[in-house]
C-alpha cells in the first residue's frame, strides 16, 4: 500500500496524513526489523523513500539516485 501510494504520486509528494489514511501510523516503522542481534535495521526498500518538498511529506527518490545507492543495491531482504 505504501509503495503504491508513492509510485502513483511520483514525482510528487505524499503527505504523512495520506499514509495514516491507509492505516500506516509511523511510516519508518513499516520498514524496520530486528536483525540476528536484536537491533533495529531498515529494509533496503526504506532508502527508496526520501523527504518530499513540503513539510511532513515523502516521495520516491529519483531512480538514478537509487541505482547508485549502495544501501539499496548491496542488500537483500531476509
Protein Blocks (a to p, Z undefined) as FASTA:
>chain_A
ZZmmmmmmpccdcdfklmmmnopablmlmmgccdfkopacddfklmmpccdfbehiacdd
dfklmmmmmklmmpccZZ
